[in-house]
Amino acid sequence: MIFTHLHRKSNRNRDTKRFIDYLCGMTTNKITPEELWARQQISPLDVDYDLWNERRASIQTFSQMSQSCIFTVDVFKERYDFASDNFANIFGYNPTWIKTIRKQGDLLEERIHPDDRAQLIEHQIEHGQFIYSLPQEQRNDYQQIFQIRMLNARQEYVNVISRHQVIQKDKNGKAWMIMGVMDLSPVQTPIERIKRTVINRKTGEILASAVVPADQQLTKREKEILLLIRQGFLSKEIASKLNLSIYTVNNHRKNILAKLNVDNVIEAINRAESFGILY
């Protein structure tokens, strides 16, 4: 049992390292969510809608007993497939539109806070690029959990927890149907940006999750120096430890503050931790 535990821990560490390495190496190439969906290259011969109709009926039945807002997305058809009645009850959506969600485009996004909506798209694109960098057999192992702001039926912004994961694969194991489960957050302290967590559902590993803008990516040396600063080392001590001149260390410190757009090293450490650069 001890060996099994150590083996799983090793796999988790590789998960985290791979995700952070990916984040820090992201390119600035613009890509849309639709282009990412298209990369699945799902064939109509590999999806069984008779099977899915039966499973959707089970989800609909469950949604009638649940207090959560539940939705499904059809990756092959690039549209919402189902949304539960609770979206109308809790968030004030038109009940008819919810029942005809397949014809309503991006209806569910309309009540998300505009700032959160933009960040959500960034996160989805980043996550998609990460997923498609993995071997195909590992692409469906991850769940995203978001805390976002949405307008409720009283036209007030409230904090919402939204969990997304693959629920149905095609015949070749590609992600075909995505399910989302949304609930009011028990914590309603005002937030200014999305909070996001990525979990490997097989290993239980919680991964770094923030988007690192290209102009805020740190070099290997800058991350090394910032880590030593967090450990309490002074510039002179860092210079000695890394066999650098104090001038070089101080220059790196200035670059770190500029890249992270902060005024001091405490803020730099906090921002680097939120980005998953330091962990």
N, C-alpha and C positions, 0 to 999 in steps of 0.2 A: 504493500500500500504506500510506503514511503517513496519507493521508486516511481510509482504511478503519479504521485503528487508532484514530484520534482519534474517529471517529464511534462506534465501539463503546465507547470509554471514556466518551463523553458519555452514551450509553444506560445504562451501568453506574452513573454518578453519579446519573442520574434514578431508577434502581431503588432505590438506597440512600436517597436523599432521600425518595422516596415512602413507603418502608417505615417510616423513622424518623418522618416526619410522621404516618403512620397510628398508630404505637405511642403517640406523645405525645398524640394526640387521641382515644384510646380512651375509650369510655363505660363505665359500670359496669353496663349492662343485663345481667342474667343470661340466659344462653342455654345450652342443652344441646347436646352433639355431635349428638344425633339431630335436633334442630331445624335445625342447620346442614346435615346431610345432606339433609334434606327440601327445602332451598332449591334443590337441583339440579333438582328437578321433572322427574326422568327418567320418560319414558313407557315402558310395556312394549312399545310398538310400535317403540321406538328402540334396543332392546338385542337382540343376536343371540346367544342362548346356544349355538346349534350352533357358531358361530364360536369363542365363548369356550371351549367344551369342548375344542376342538382345541388352543387355545393353552394351556389349563391342563395338558393332557397333556404338552406340550413343557416347561412349567415343572416338572412332576413328574419328568420324565426328567432334566432338568438338576439338580434338587435331589438326585437319587440319586448324582450325581457330585461334588456340592459339599459342602464342609465347613460352609457357612453354614446358618443356620436361615432358611427362606424362608416367607413367608405372603402370602396375598392377601385383600383385603377387598372385598366386593360392596356398593357404595354404594347401589344400587337396592334390594337386599333387606336392607340394614343388618345384615350378619352377616359373620363370617369365611367365606371360600370354600375355602381350602386352607391347610394347614400341613405342613411337611416333617417327615420322621421324626427329623431331628436335634434337634427340640425335646424328644423323649423321651430321646435319647441324651445330650445336653449338659445339659439343665435338669431332667430327671427327671419330665417329664409322663407321665401314663398313655398308653401307645402307642395304645390303643383310642380314647381321647378325641381324640388328635391326628388319627387317621384319620377320625373323625366330627366334625371341628371345626365343621361347619355347624350341628350340634345342640347345641354346648357353650357358647353364649353368649360371655361375656367370659373364657373359660378362660385365654387367654394372659396376661392381666393379673395373674393370681393370684400369679405368682412375681416380679412387679416389686416393689421396695421400696415400702412404703406411702407414704412421703413423695414418692418419685419418681412414683408413680401419680397423686397429686393434682396435682403440677406438670405431668405429661404431659397431663392433661385440660385444664389451663389453657392450655398451649401449643397444643394442637390446636384449642381454641376460638378463641384469638387468631389462629392461622394461617388458620382457616376464615373468620373475619371479614375478614381482610386479603384473602384470595383472592376473596371475593365483593364486595369493593370495587373489583376490577379489571375491565376489559373482558373479556368471555367468552373472547376469543381468546387472552388472556394467562394464564388461570387454571391451566393445566396445565403452566406453564413452570418451576415451583418444586419443589425437592426439600428435604425436611427431614432433617437428620442429628442424632440424639440420642446422648448417652452417658448410660446409666442403670445402675442397680444391679438385678441379678436373682439369685435363688437358683439355684445350679447343682444338679446331681444329688447332690452331697455336702452339700447344705443350707448352702452358704456363699454370701454375697453377692459377686458378681464384677461388674466393669465391662463393659458391653456396648455396642457401637456398633450403632445401628439406623437404617437408611436407608429413607425412605418416599417414593414417587413414584407418579404416575399411570402405569399401564401399558396401560390400555384405555379408550377413550372410546366414548360412544354415537354414534348417527348424526348428532347435532347438535354433536358436539365436547365434550360435558360429561363430567366425570370419572365413570367408571363403576366401574372396577376399580383398586384401589390395591395396589401390591406393597411389601412390607417385606422387607429383607434384614438379618439380625442376625448379628453376629460378636463373639466375645470381644475386648475391647479389648487392644491390645498394652501399654497403660499401666494397671496395676492399683493405682496410688496411690489410697488411699481418697478418695472424693468425698462431699460433703454435699448436693449438689443436682444436678439435671439440667444437663448442658451441651448446648447446642443450636446448630446452624448452619442457616441457610436459604440455598440456592443457586439462582440463576436458571440453569437448565440450558442456556438458549440463549446467554446472554451470559457465563456463568462468574462473574458478580458474587456475592460473598458478602455477605449482608445482615445488618444488626443483628438480633438474635434474641431478646432477653429480653423477658418480659412486664413492662410497667411498671404497677404497681398504681396505681389512680386517686389515692390519697393521696400518691404519690411522684412524680407528674408535675410537672415544673418549668415555670414560665412562660418565655416567650421571653427576658425580661430576666434571669431567674435563670440560664438556660443561658448567656447571653452573659457574665455575670459569672463563672460557674464556669469557662468557657473561658479567660477572661483570667487567672484565678487559676492555672490550669494552666500558662499561659504565663509565670508568674512575676511578674505585676504585683501590687503592694500595694494595699490599699484606697484610699489617697490617690491613687495613680496611676490606678486604675480610675475613681474619682470624676471626676478631671480628664478622662480619656479619653471618658467617657460623659456628661459635663456633668451630673453628679449630685452631691448633697451626700454627704460621707463617712458621715453618719448613715444615709442611704438605702442606701448600699452595704453597710454593716455589718448593717443590718436584713435585706437580701437574703441575706447570708451566713448569718445565724441561721436564716432560713426554709429555706435549702438544707439545712443540717445537720439541721433538724427533719424535713423531708420525707423525706430519705434515711435518717433514723434512724442517724446516724453522729456521732462525737465531734469530728472535725476535717476540714479540707478535703482532706487526702490520702485519707482514707477516702471522702469525698464524690466525689472525682474517680474513684477506683477503681470505686465503685458506679455512677456515671453512665456510665462506659465499658462496664461489664458490661451495662447496660441499653440501650446503643446511643444514649444521649442525647448523649454526646460521642464523636467518632470521628475 
